Amino acid sequence: MKCNVGRTERIIRIVASLAFMALGAGWWKGFYVVGAVVFITAMVAWCPVTAALGISTCREEEQEEIPADTVSTDKDKQFRERRFK
């Protein structure tokens, strides 16, 4: 999976998910599900809808492949150092 949700969009998604969950407490309980899905896409930094549409809000250096395995390599270390400077 490649990152297609940028940092600013992730923050907006987290705030929106909290708003949806708050609405779920008072109104329709389906807002909990919507809020959870939006929160998960923010945490994973990948959204299937935007991927299907070919939209990406990530910067070039954030669009590298997200490692799926837990084995750390030198390439992973370089990626983390560059991403979180």
Residue frames relative to the residue before (quaternion, step in Angstrom):
aa qw qx qy qz dx dy dz
M 1.0000 0.0000 0.0000 0.0000 0.00 0.00 0.00
K 0.2306 -0.7451 0.6092 0.1433 3.51 -1.04 0.82
C 0.5535 -0.6017 0.4648 0.3399 3.52 -1.13 0.71
N 0.0397 0.7978 -0.6014 0.0165 3.59 -0.90 0.88
V 0.6383 0.4436 -0.3298 0.5358 3.58 1.30 0.32
G 0.3071 -0.7912 0.5082 0.1466 3.58 -0.46 1.24
R 0.7310 -0.4525 0.3016 0.4123 3.53 -1.34 0.25
T 0.6769 0.4848 -0.3022 0.4642 3.61 0.85 -0.92
E 0.6614 0.4970 -0.3052 0.4715 3.57 0.96 -0.85
R 0.6092 0.5501 -0.3558 0.4469 3.59 1.06 -0.66
I 0.6484 0.5056 -0.3168 0.4729 3.59 0.97 -0.85
I 0.6471 0.5106 -0.3166 0.4694 3.58 0.96 -0.86
R 0.6544 0.5151 -0.3130 0.4565 3.60 0.98 -0.82
I 0.6379 0.5194 -0.3350 0.4595 3.60 1.00 -0.76
V 0.6579 0.4932 -0.3086 0.4782 3.59 0.93 -0.90
A 0.6586 0.5061 -0.3106 0.4622 3.60 0.95 -0.86
S 0.6490 0.5171 -0.3333 0.4476 3.60 0.97 -0.78
L 0.6344 0.5143 -0.3306 0.4731 3.59 1.05 -0.72
A 0.6360 0.5202 -0.3249 0.4683 3.58 1.06 -0.75
F 0.6493 0.5092 -0.3162 0.4682 3.59 0.96 -0.85
M 0.6667 0.4926 -0.3140 0.4628 3.60 0.94 -0.81
A 0.6216 0.5205 -0.3412 0.4757 3.59 1.09 -0.64
L 0.6344 0.5095 -0.3249 0.4820 3.59 1.05 -0.72
G 0.6289 0.5492 -0.3291 0.4410 3.57 1.07 -0.71
A 0.6096 0.5567 -0.3519 0.4411 3.58 1.14 -0.56
G 0.7734 0.3647 -0.1907 0.4822 3.57 1.04 -0.74
W 0.7985 0.2629 -0.1126 0.5297 3.56 0.96 -0.85
W 0.8510 -0.0816 0.1099 0.5070 3.49 -0.97 -0.99
K 0.4567 -0.7252 0.4535 0.2446 3.60 -0.77 1.06
G 0.5280 0.6398 -0.4032 0.3864 3.61 1.23 -0.27
F 0.5403 0.6172 -0.4038 0.4050 3.57 1.22 -0.37
Y 0.5614 0.5835 -0.3895 0.4388 3.60 1.16 -0.50
V 0.6677 0.4980 -0.2957 0.4677 3.58 0.93 -0.93
V 0.6482 0.5075 -0.3162 0.4714 3.58 0.92 -0.89
G 0.6639 0.5071 -0.2987 0.4613 3.59 0.92 -0.88
A 0.6537 0.5094 -0.3155 0.4622 3.58 0.99 -0.78
V 0.6513 0.5068 -0.3183 0.4666 3.59 0.96 -0.83
V 0.6587 0.4980 -0.3078 0.4727 3.58 0.93 -0.87
F 0.6451 0.5191 -0.3175 0.4622 3.60 1.00 -0.79
I 0.6575 0.5070 -0.3131 0.4611 3.60 0.92 -0.87
T 0.6592 0.4946 -0.3229 0.4655 3.61 0.91 -0.81
A 0.6283 0.5178 -0.3411 0.4698 3.60 1.09 -0.59
M 0.6848 0.4872 -0.2930 0.4558 3.59 0.94 -0.82
V 0.7075 0.4450 -0.2551 0.4861 3.59 1.00 -0.80
A 0.2945 -0.7794 0.4866 0.2628 3.61 1.25 -0.51
W 0.6629 0.4178 -0.3183 0.5336 3.57 1.09 0.69
C 0.0662 -0.7919 0.6070 0.0051 3.56 -0.87 0.99
P 0.4265 -0.7308 0.4641 0.2618 3.62 -0.66 1.02
V 0.6169 0.5484 -0.3583 0.4363 3.61 1.06 -0.62
T 0.7036 0.4380 -0.2758 0.4868 3.58 0.83 -0.92
A 0.5997 0.5441 -0.3622 0.4616 3.59 1.13 -0.54
A 0.6592 0.5020 -0.3068 0.4683 3.59 0.98 -0.81
L 0.6987 0.4495 -0.2620 0.4911 3.58 1.11 -0.68
G 0.4578 -0.7060 0.4287 0.3288 3.58 1.29 -0.21
I 0.4787 0.6586 -0.4347 0.3849 3.57 1.21 0.49
S 0.0384 0.7827 -0.6203 0.0331 3.55 -1.05 0.81
T 0.1811 -0.7867 0.5822 0.0969 3.57 -0.92 0.91
C 0.4528 0.6763 -0.4543 0.3623 3.59 1.26 0.25
R 0.4736 -0.6110 0.5399 0.3331 3.51 -1.23 0.49
E 0.7106 -0.4712 0.3050 0.4242 3.59 -1.22 0.36
E 0.7065 0.4651 -0.2848 0.4511 3.62 0.84 -0.90
E 0.6450 0.5067 -0.3260 0.4701 3.62 1.20 -0.38
Q 0.6325 0.5897 -0.3266 0.3816 3.60 1.18 -0.44
E 0.4011 0.7055 -0.4938 0.3124 3.59 1.19 0.21
E 0.6708 -0.5057 0.3686 0.3980 3.51 -1.29 0.42
I 0.3471 -0.7122 0.5721 0.2119 3.59 -0.93 0.91
P 0.3971 -0.7441 0.4738 0.2533 3.63 -0.53 1.09
A 0.3067 -0.7723 0.5345 0.1543 3.56 -0.87 1.01
D 0.6721 0.4765 -0.3077 0.4759 3.59 1.13 -0.50
T 0.4934 -0.6726 0.4748 0.2807 3.55 -1.28 0.33
V 0.5110 0.6317 -0.4255 0.3986 3.58 1.27 -0.03
S 0.2766 -0.7744 0.5502 0.1451 3.56 -0.69 1.09
T 0.0993 -0.7815 0.6148 0.0375 3.55 -0.96 0.90
D 0.6861 -0.4558 0.3510 0.4454 3.55 -1.28 0.10
K 0.6214 0.5375 -0.3445 0.4542 3.59 1.05 -0.73
D 0.6415 0.5129 -0.3237 0.4698 3.61 1.00 -0.80
K 0.6441 0.5231 -0.3201 0.4571 3.57 0.98 -0.84
Q 0.6527 0.5007 -0.3110 0.4759 3.59 0.95 -0.85
F 0.6356 0.5324 -0.3257 0.4545 3.58 1.00 -0.82
R 0.6766 0.4886 -0.2937 0.4661 3.60 0.89 -0.91
E 0.6503 0.5142 -0.3232 0.4564 3.59 0.95 -0.83
R 0.6806 0.4762 -0.2907 0.4749 3.59 0.95 -0.85
R 0.6887 0.5059 -0.2917 0.4299 3.60 0.94 -0.85
F 0.8003 0.3116 -0.1516 0.4894 3.59 0.91 -0.82
K 0.3570 0.7268 -0.5160 0.2794 3.61 1.05 0.59
